[in-house]
Amino acid sequence: MPQADGTASDHPDGPLEHIIALRVREFRQAKGISLTELARQTGMSKAMLSKIENAQTSCSLSSLAKLADALEVPVTALFRGVDAEREAVFTPAGHGARIVRRGSNIGHLYQMLGALRGEHKRIEPLLVTLTDASEVFPLPARRHRVHPHAGRRHGVRPRPCPLRDAPR
């Protein structure tokens, strides 16, 4: 977000223009070149570069490519910070924490495969194993379940479990 003096803050959390402004200035200063030198290297006017660095304009893709080339960074580096990082949890197969739940008293074993807490939600995937001691509730079903997802069929079997909070 812009500060009172019109510069971008050190922690970009606003519109794309503010993040690009911060990154362009950051990479230019790290390279030790002036705005005039960057203008010469990109073929862009000093006034336009000033507007970009002060988040007063939106860049075209060709301008972003010229800036990235002159600053010797990938174009994607100019967008760093646009998306907030999200927490991720990885639980290797067979390493989930054993927990006690309501079905534990009838022989079910529960393993927590991770946990994520968001502002308005909580995600706790569990692996539930029915043991020989489990009560039987017969259902007419297949021996192995297959779940279709994203054009593929996924069978249920032990495997690593990546867990992350998806963007909204």
Secondary structure as the mmCIF struct_conf table of DSSP 4:
data_model
#
loop_
_struct_conf.conf_type_id
_struct_conf.id
_struct_conf.beg_label_comp_id
_struct_conf.beg_label_asym_id
_struct_conf.beg_label_seq_id
_struct_conf.end_label_comp_id
_struct_conf.end_label_asym_id
_struct_conf.end_label_seq_id
STRN STRN1 PRO A 2 PRO A 2
TURN_TY1_P TURN_TY1_P1 ALA A 4 ASP A 5
BEND BEND1 GLY A 6 GLY A 6
HELX_LH_PP_P HELX_LH_PP_P1 THR A 7 THR A 7
STRN STRN2 ALA A 8 ALA A 8
HELX_LH_PP_P HELX_LH_PP_P2 SER A 9 SER A 9
BEND BEND2 ASP A 10 HIS A 11
BEND BEND3 GLY A 14 GLY A 14
HELX_RH_AL_P HELX_RH_AL_P1 LEU A 16 LYS A 31
TURN_TY1_P TURN_TY1_P2 GLY A 32 GLY A 32
HELX_RH_AL_P HELX_RH_AL_P2 LEU A 35 THR A 42
TURN_TY1_P TURN_TY1_P3 GLY A 43 GLY A 43
HELX_RH_AL_P HELX_RH_AL_P3 LYS A 46 GLU A 53
TURN_TY1_P TURN_TY1_P4 ASN A 54 ALA A 55
BEND BEND4 THR A 57 THR A 57
HELX_LH_PP_P HELX_LH_PP_P3 SER A 58 SER A 60
HELX_RH_AL_P HELX_RH_AL_P4 LEU A 61 LEU A 71
TURN_TY1_P TURN_TY1_P5 GLU A 72 GLU A 72
BEND BEND5 VAL A 73 VAL A 73
HELX_RH_3T_P HELX_RH_3T_P1 VAL A 75 PHE A 79
TURN_TY1_P TURN_TY1_P6 ARG A 80 GLY A 81
BEND BEND6 VAL A 82 ASP A 83
HELX_LH_PP_P HELX_LH_PP_P4 ALA A 84 GLU A 85
STRN STRN3 ALA A 88 THR A 91
TURN_TY1_P TURN_TY1_P7 ALA A 93 GLY A 94
HELX_LH_PP_P HELX_LH_PP_P5 GLY A 96 GLY A 96
STRN STRN4 ALA A 97 ILE A 99
HELX_RH_3T_P HELX_RH_3T_P2 ARG A 102 ILE A 106
TURN_TY1_P TURN_TY1_P8 GLY A 107 GLY A 107
STRN STRN5 HIS A 108 MET A 112
STRN STRN6 LEU A 116 ARG A 117
BEND BEND7 GLU A 119 HIS A 120
STRN STRN7 ARG A 122 ILE A 123
STRN STRN8 LEU A 126 LEU A 130
TURN_TY1_P TURN_TY1_P9 ASP A 132 ALA A 133
BEND BEND8 SER A 134 SER A 134
HELX_LH_PP_P HELX_LH_PP_P6 GLU A 135 VAL A 136
BEND BEND9 ARG A 143 HIS A 144
STRN STRN9 VAL A 146 HIS A 149
TURN_TY1_P TURN_TY1_P10 ALA A 150 GLY A 151
STRN STRN10 ARG A 152 GLY A 155
STRN STRN11 CYS A 161 ARG A 164
HELX_LH_PP_P HELX_LH_PP_P7 ASP A 165 PRO A 167
#
